[in-house]
């Protein structure tokens, strides 16, 4: 069975932003409901400004196909000018690992990506650190699936298996990877954070968010937001989400969570100390991450349509990443890649890539 990368699955699953008032971008005011939504018919919602005009240093455009053929699938940013991506010759089958220079457009091939015989999960959850790129695959084994974690130097070379384990079911699949202190770190679907083959003490039932942050509950396709409780393995800092009085948790970061009131008609940002800030964001019901403790990739209503946007909850601004779509049009939202730094949106002929670290 072929599986989409988790960030791509989430992008495909982004729900229509819930009914109710929508924010007029740039004003911080509550806008009237578009015609067709609950409540009286009123004027159109203001147009959300383009993300590239708001954050020109952070937004980049990358072709969806290589000149020699093959689909480009962004994986993460290695630095401010280098995008790591894979090339696919067929649906979800990554054959090669490459980099794209965001300034010059130069493409560099780093390595072939092995596709073991009997593969059930193709290369997933790419991560980079300490001069290495890592990912995992799964294939049929004697007593379940054989999960293999691969590594290759970021400068290029031959991919090799760094770790292998048997998974009797999906609970034995990795949920996220990282490279820290020359060791591969990962969490499993059943919970627990591992460094190499050893469980990190005190991480039972926890999941890797972005190293060194771990938390629970882990990634969920439905229900309340993930990572309501987090801990920094290096500093010991913790954050517990507020109680249900603030509303359903729809996104959490390292030190705060975004809560949506009933029916998603308003949102509140709640910090670790319990202080709260009302936000002009109408949050949908799909669990998301509060990236860099500050950004939310979601959808926003615009004149009866919906547009993929990136919200900066600290500054109270939103930037449109792509065109608005009507109710009958297929909608694919932007989503975060596993590094927590990179946001991508797939358009007809190109990718929109946002480097969150380039937004001041």
Residue, then its C-alpha position, 0 to 999 in steps of 0.5 A: x500500500x502506498x502512503x502519502x507523506x504526512x504533510x501531503x496527506x494533511x494538505x489534502x485533508x484540510x477542511x473548509x474553514x468553519x462558518x461564522x465571521x471571517x477576518x478582514x486581512x489587515x484590519x483585525x476586524x470581524x468581517x460579515x459572513x459571505x452570502x450563502x453562509x449562516x446569517x444574513x447576506x452581506x458584503x464580500x470579505x476583503x481580499x487577503x494580501x498575497x504572501x509574496x508581497x508580505x514576506x518577499x524574502x520568505x516566499x519562493x516558487x519552484x517548478x513541479x517537474x524536472x527538465x528531463x522529466x520526473x515530478x518534484x516533491x519538496x521535502x524540507x529546506x536545508x538552509x535559506x537558499x537550498x531546498x531538498x526534494x525528491x524526484x518521482x517517476x511514478x505515483x509516490x515512488x521517490x527515485x532520487x534525492x536532489x537539491x534546488x538552489x532557490x537563487x539560481x534554480x540550479x538542481x544538484x543530484x545527491x543520491x539515488x533512493x533505493x526502493x526495496x523489493x516488496x515495498x509497502x511504504x516508500x521513502x517518508x518523513x525526510x529529516x536533516x541534521x549533522x551533515x546527513x539526510x535520513x528517511x524511512x521505508x517499509x517492506x514486507x517481512x517474515x513477521x510483519x513489515x521490515x522498517x528501515x531508516x536510511x541515511x546519506x551525506x547531505x553532500x551526496x553519496x550512496x544511501x545506506x540502511x542505518x537502522x532496521x526494525x520489525x513492525x507488526x502493524x502501523x503502530x511500529x512505523x515511525x511518526x517523525x525523524x531527526x538527527x541530533x548529536x550524530x544520532x538518529x532520533x525518531x518516535x513510533x506510532x505506539x509512542x516512545x522516542x528513540x535515539x538509535x535503537x534505545x528508548x529515551x528514558x521518560x518518553x513512553x507514550x510521547x512523540x517527536x514534534x521537532x527536536x528537542x521537543x516531544x509531546x502527546x498526544x501524537x499525530x492524529x487524523x481526527x479529533x483534538x489537536x496533537x501535542x497538547x502537552x510538550x517537553x523539551x528534552x534538552x532544557x526540561x521546559x514543559x507546556x500543558x494546554x489549557x482546559x476545554x474552557x478555551x475551546x477545542x485545541x486545533x493547533x499547538x506549538x512549543x509554548x502555546x496552543x490555538x483553541x477554537x470555540x464551538x462551531x469555530x466562530x472564534x479562536x483564542x491563543x493560550x500561552x503556557x502561563x494560562x494567559x490568552x489572546x483572542x485572535x481574528x482567525x476562524x479555525x477549521x476542525x482539522x488538527x494542525x501545528x502552530x509552526x515555529x510557535x507562530x504560524x498556521x497554514x490553513x484556509x480562509x474564507x474570501x467572498x464565498x470562496x476559500x483560499x490557502x493562507x499562512x497566518x502569523x498569529x503573533x502579528x495578526x496578519x495572513x498572506x494568501x499562498x494560492x488562488x481562491x476556490x469556489x465550493x464546487x472546485x477541488x481544494x488543496x491546502x498548504x501544509x507544513x513539511x516535517x522540519x517545521x520550517x517549510x510550508x509548501x503549496x502545490x499549484x498547476x505548474x509550480x510549488x510555492x515554498x515558504x521559509x518561515x525562518x525568513x519572516x521577521 
